[in-house]
Amino acid sequence: MSTPNTYVPGLEGIVAAQTKLSKVDGLAGELVIGGFKLETIANKASFEEMVYMLWNERLPNEKELKDFRKSLAKLRELPEPTLKLLKAIATKKLNMMDALRSAVGTLGLNAPKENQDQWMAQRLLAAFPTVVAAAWRLSHGKRVVAPDPKLGHAANYLYMIEGKAPSDARVRGLETYLNTVIDHGLNASTFTARVIVSTASDFVSAIVGAIGALKGPLHGGAPGPALDMVFEIGDVSKAESVLRKKLAAGERLMGFGHRIYKVRDPRADVLAQAAHEFYEADGDMKFYDLVLDVEKVALRVLEEHKPGRNLQTNVEFYTALLLHGLGLPTGIFSPTFAVGRVGGWLAHCFEQRAAARLIRPQSQYIGETEKHWMSLADR
Ligand SMILES: CC(C)(COP(=O)(O)OP(=O)(O)OC[C@H]1O[C@@H](n2cnc3c(N)ncnc32)[C@H](O)[C@@H]1OP(=O)(O)O)[C@@H](O)C(=O)NCCC(=O)NCCS
């Protein structure tokens, strides 16, 4: 047992859970998900296979995958109260993460008494894309597009955002993205979900809490600003001066650096490959080349700015490139991260349920202990 009075700010280095879901090695630049090195599975598995694998510790066979897809299809459509709430939210012009958090809180409606964890997990996973797409369309004055039972999870997401069936290349690109971000050790939102489940609370409550943690700009918010930075540069000839100006003004270059990875983030490589394949097949190669040129300049000026710190490209930089190429608006980059990460959050909910141990750390009291009561009239 650790010494109770040792305070570790940010819990850095504290091991607070055991997991079979993912291993993050920040020094080697390696990410293992469910026993697979990320680069061996992210661009091959469908998102449904990836989730099944994390929830069941093995890949599904053909029948199991078919049944899983069928169950999700039945739970994809939103209940009337959720739709009503989203319509009300649209009139208030809420941030998309606030809309997602509010609507997800209603997804426990109609939960059966038996087997609640399984039902809620499938309901949450299935309905996340529907909520984001509906919130986005309603906030832009468009009618909601109902899910198509013939389409898979990723294809449905793109379909419900745009109202037309997406190309295979776009679906593959999105699946690789969702698989890449599905789990990443005991990050803040995953920890939040596990703490909530550890109190024997329900999965909907855990996921609402996780969304709240993900919303913070220190966790899930960099790809939008990374893309804005590239747009601001516009032409590679301006990259050096724009980036140097930002650094001189004390700004950080979005999409570079990482708390855990001290070498290149392995997710950046997987997404770089996916972006390359997608842009070559179906994208604007001029924009793709600009982003890669900006990256080269950014790495050079960052090395001069912080020599030896090895500030490298992180997952968010290539997220911006890939999601923009897939046609997703920046306003739903963070909720799209949640559409992928919810598969991992729920896997952790199952794992924490099985661990059946209340998470209850200690605090170190640093206040006074000898104060005297003073009546209201004397204060
Ligand atoms: C992700 C991030 C918060 C990690 O931070 P960290 O590992 O704790 O690194 P630190 O904040 O201790 O930074 C070390 C030094 O490098 C600098 N630095 C780190 N990332 C930088 C960046 N992207 N641009 C410019 N300088 C950066 C810091 O200012 C710090 O300088 P200092 O020692 O003079 O204070 C940080 O790299 C960052 O803000 N990146 C930009 C935002 C981003 O892309 N976030 C998505 C992460 S997946």
The ligand as an SDF file (V2000), in Angstrom:
LIG
                    3D

 48 50  0  0  0  0  0  0  0  0999 V2000
    0.0980   18.4800  -25.1200 C   0  0  0  0  0  0  0  0  0  0  0  0
    0.8520   19.3870  -24.1690 C   0  0  0  0  0  0  0  0  0  0  0  0
   -0.1620   20.0720  -23.2050 C   0  0  0  0  0  0  0  0  0  0  0  0
    1.8430   18.5240  -23.3860 C   0  0  0  0  0  0  0  0  0  0  0  0
    2.5240   19.2970  -22.5580 O   0  0  0  0  0  0  0  0  0  0  0  0
    3.7810   18.7320  -21.6620 P   0  0  0  0  0  0  0  0  0  0  0  0
    4.3780   17.5000  -22.1600 O   0  0  0  0  0  0  0  0  0  0  0  0
    3.3080   18.7840  -20.2890 O   0  0  0  0  0  0  0  0  0  0  0  0
    4.8630   19.6920  -21.9950 O   0  0  0  0  0  0  0  0  0  0  0  0
    5.0980   20.9960  -21.2180 P   0  0  0  0  0  0  0  0  0  0  0  0
    3.8170   21.7400  -21.1830 O   0  0  0  0  0  0  0  0  0  0  0  0
    5.7550   20.6860  -19.9340 O   0  0  0  0  0  0  0  0  0  0  0  0
    6.1000   21.6770  -22.2340 O   0  0  0  0  0  0  0  0  0  0  0  0
    7.4940   21.5800  -22.2030 C   0  0  0  0  0  0  0  0  0  0  0  0
    7.9880   22.8370  -22.8550 C   0  0  0  0  0  0  0  0  0  0  0  0
    7.7200   22.7600  -24.2670 O   0  0  0  0  0  0  0  0  0  0  0  0
    6.8220   23.7840  -24.6660 C   0  0  0  0  0  0  0  0  0  0  0  0
    5.8360   23.2290  -25.5440 N   0  0  0  0  0  0  0  0  0  0  0  0
    5.1800   22.0590  -25.3990 C   0  0  0  0  0  0  0  0  0  0  0  0
    4.3460   21.8790  -26.4400 N   0  0  0  0  0  0  0  0  0  0  0  0
    4.4810   22.9510  -27.2280 C   0  0  0  0  0  0  0  0  0  0  0  0
    3.8660   23.3390  -28.4280 C   0  0  0  0  0  0  0  0  0  0  0  0
    2.9400   22.5850  -29.0160 N   0  0  0  0  0  0  0  0  0  0  0  0
    4.2140   24.5090  -28.9730 N   0  0  0  0  0  0  0  0  0  0  0  0
    5.1560   25.2790  -28.3810 C   0  0  0  0  0  0  0  0  0  0  0  0
    5.7810   24.9600  -27.2480 N   0  0  0  0  0  0  0  0  0  0  0  0
    5.4400   23.8070  -26.6740 C   0  0  0  0  0  0  0  0  0  0  0  0
    6.1690   24.2980  -23.3990 C   0  0  0  0  0  0  0  0  0  0  0  0
    5.8010   25.6410  -23.5100 O   0  0  0  0  0  0  0  0  0  0  0  0
    7.2310   24.0670  -22.3320 C   0  0  0  0  0  0  0  0  0  0  0  0
    8.0760   25.1430  -22.3120 O   0  0  0  0  0  0  0  0  0  0  0  0
    8.6400   25.6930  -20.8890 P   0  0  0  0  0  0  0  0  0  0  0  0
    9.4810   24.5700  -20.3780 O   0  0  0  0  0  0  0  0  0  0  0  0
    9.3780   26.9230  -21.2590 O   0  0  0  0  0  0  0  0  0  0  0  0
    7.4330   25.9380  -20.0300 O   0  0  0  0  0  0  0  0  0  0  0  0
    1.6290   20.4720  -24.9470 C   0  0  0  0  0  0  0  0  0  0  0  0
    2.5900   19.8630  -25.7590 O   0  0  0  0  0  0  0  0  0  0  0  0
    0.7040   21.3540  -25.7790 C   0  0  0  0  0  0  0  0  0  0  0  0
    0.1060   22.2840  -25.2420 O   0  0  0  0  0  0  0  0  0  0  0  0
    0.5630   21.0690  -27.1240 N   0  0  0  0  0  0  0  0  0  0  0  0
   -0.2940   21.8370  -27.9750 C   0  0  0  0  0  0  0  0  0  0  0  0
   -1.7540   21.3870  -27.8160 C   0  0  0  0  0  0  0  0  0  0  0  0
   -2.0260   20.0220  -28.3930 C   0  0  0  0  0  0  0  0  0  0  0  0
   -1.6270   19.7020  -29.5090 O   0  0  0  0  0  0  0  0  0  0  0  0
   -2.7570   19.2070  -27.6240 N   0  0  0  0  0  0  0  0  0  0  0  0
   -3.1390   17.8800  -28.0290 C   0  0  0  0  0  0  0  0  0  0  0  0
   -2.3960   16.8310  -27.2730 C   0  0  0  0  0  0  0  0  0  0  0  0
   -2.7630   15.2090  -27.8450 S   0  0  0  0  0  0  0  0  0  0  0  0
  1  2  1  0
  2  3  1  0
  2  4  1  0
  2 36  1  0
  4  5  1  0
  5  6  1  0
  6  7  2  0
  6  8  1  0
  6  9  1  0
  9 10  1  0
 10 11  2  0
 10 12  1  0
 10 13  1  0
 13 14  1  0
 14 15  1  0
 15 16  1  0
 15 30  1  0
 16 17  1  0
 17 18  1  0
 17 28  1  0
 18 19  1  0
 18 27  1  0
 19 20  2  0
 20 21  1  0
 21 22  1  0
 21 27  2  0
 22 23  1  0
 22 24  2  0
 24 25  1  0
 25 26  2  0
 26 27  1  0
 28 29  1  0
 28 30  1  0
 30 31  1  0
 31 32  1  0
 32 33  2  0
 32 34  1  0
 32 35  1  0
 36 37  1  0
 36 38  1  0
 38 39  2  0
 38 40  1  0
 40 41  1  0
 41 42  1  0
 42 43  1  0
 43 44  2  0
 43 45  1  0
 45 46  1  0
 46 47  1  0
 47 48  1  0
M  END
$$$$
